[in-house]
Amino acid sequence: PELNLHVEFSETKPNLKQANIALTRFDITQPNTGNWQLVQSSKLSWQPPLNIQTKDLCLQSVENTEAKICLQAQNTQANWSMKELPIFDWFEPWLGEKLSLKGQLNGEGSANWKKALTLKQTLLMPKIDVIVTEQGYKVPFMVKDWQTDIQITPSKANLKSMAKINETGRLNVDIQAKNRRNQAWSNAKLNGKVDLDINEWPLKGRITELVNFNKTKLNIQSTLSGAVGKPKYSTLADINLNLNLPLLGLDNQAIQLQAQLTPKEVDAKGLWKQQEGQQNERQADLIVKLTDLQTQPKLLASFDTTSIELLKTPFAHLKTSSDMTVTLADGKTHIQGKIQLHDSTLNLDDMPLHQGTSTSDDEIIMNEQGQPISKEKAVSNLSYDVKIGFADKVQVNVQNSELFLGGELQLVQTTEAPEMQAFGKVKLRKGYINLDSRNQIQIDESSFLFNGVIANPTLDVNLYRVVDQTTARLNITGNASQPQFVFYSTPALSQGRIINLMVFGRSGDMSKEPNYESQVLSAFYKLGIQNNTPVLNTLTSSLGIQDVYFDVQGQKVSSLLVGRALTDKLYVRYAKDLTGQQNNAVQLFYQLTNKWLLKTNSGNENSSVDIIYRLER
């Protein structure tokens, strides 16, 4: 850290047998600890080789006169004391942004070098506030009454330390080093124990959005051996937690881990328990292994369970069996395994992200010269090969409809391929689709077959409705981008009657039903027959119509839009209102230039002409 030092002294009658120094000024200026200076001028005498004498040599803080460090020496004996030293303010530049330490150091010590050097030191810190910050989340600790005693003689060194952690936790350290005569201290035999108990973690801030601790108990016992220059240690850690996970809606989650730590690896095993001690207790086996800590660390974690709750919120209650492993090595992460949902419910309408919109993927960034700047391709260090199965009673609710899932879907992502791949078959065991409050279509056993691209599965969807003695059916095949729709019934009816039967529950002439067109098209929209799909194009191609679109408001089709391009610059469109609240209209669009567009609108009661200028930025 930055430091300014100003010293003034003088020597009286210099000679080789004795030095008498008058210290008149000793100023230290440091940005974090402030200004320090001598309490008063002091004299220091030195008589070779080892006799030193000084009295009341004290340095104190200008901002806090109680903070000081003092030294007294008489011949071969020295004593010193420290009070309210802001030691962590001094160390702050070395701590970094992730660790914050606040506290003041007190202490006293002595040294005697008449025959051989002996040293005693006592350090005391009434309170230390510790905050560890990781990924924006803060984990605070509080250390109280920390006291350390150090004693050093030519043949032995002792260190004892104790402190209170978070009110109920404790730290105890007892380390000894024994040295033979004429042996270097680096070869001294080392023997010691460190015992740490932490029983409360008072979390604050954003991290409480993720986790709340009901009970925390961490015990770490470490044994030291070997030599001072080459220490060896063996550490056992026992973690016992009970916590809530607010985002997942899970309360009273019990986690028990036992870990063995060495300089080269960490090996931890344990259990994750839910509803501990109750008849329907669930649990998962946890294994975490860290290796190659001294070179290139690697992490292997596994999660194995026959049944556990993953999510319990208003929009989802998910239970699953699982056998998953996560590997982190060489800067890459790989997830492998299988999960199988069972006795689960997913309400898509209530999901916070269900109605969200995504940003456009066709954004173009230009430089000052108007030239496109190519985007760097994102390199993903994540790969996975995960199978998701759907066992008994996996239910999905969406738009007042209900589906029961089955089958299995395999999701594969490699670091070399930019797109996720999907394989397997997802089944619809049964369910229904509500077209409105009066009309419901049943789902027969159906499937979606995935063979690579997740957005374009092969379809085999079977829908039906039974009215009296007649069963009307719709079979959807092909793939998601080009589905094929086939209507049929038992006994056989015309296409129009089958559609009427499925939509209205009656096979007669429904053309006089209020908002007939809107209801039929709204039913088509909910069944996926919409906006330029092949089934509509097939129905309209004979009429010379290129484009067919639905204008949907609140899951109901309010307008039917049909149109075609007459030339490269001229496009005509007809908008038919299906609500009875607006006018039908014929619209013409003529491209005058690249940026100017002429639009005419001719309706039943009014007409308009607009000139539109397109500004791109």
Buried (B, 14 or more C-beta within 10 A) or exposed (E): EEEEEEEEBEEEEEEEEEBBBEBEEBBBBBEEBBEBBBEEEBBBBBEEEEBBBBEEBBBBBEEBEEBBBBBBBEEBBBBBBBBBBBBBBBEBEEEEEEBBBEBBBBBBBBBBBEEEEBBBBBBBBBEBEBBEBEEEBBBBBBBBEBBBBBBBEEEEBBBBBBBBBBEEBBBBBBBBBEBEEEEEEEEBBBEBEBBBBBBBBEBEEEBBEBBBBEEBBBBBBBEBEEBBEEBEBEBEBBBBBBBBBEEBBBBBBBBBBBBEBEEEBBBBBBBBBBBBEEEEEBBBBBBBBBBEBEEEEBBBBBBBBBBBBBBBBEBBBBBBBBBBBBBBBEEEBBBBBBBBBBBBBBBBEEBEEEEEEEEEEEEEEEEEEEEEEEEEEEEBEEBBBBBBBBBEBBBBBBEBBBBBBBBBBBBBBBEEEEEEBBBBBBBBBBBBBBBBEEBBBBBBEBBBBBEEBBEBBBBBBBBBBEBEEBBBBBBBEBBBEEBEBEBBBEEEBEEBBBBBBBBBBEBEEBEEBEBBBBBBBBBBBBBBBBEEBBBBEEEBEEEEBEBBBBBBEEEBBBBBBBBBEEEEEEBBBBBBBBEEEBEBBBBBBBBEEEEEBBBBBBBEEEEEEEEEEEEEE
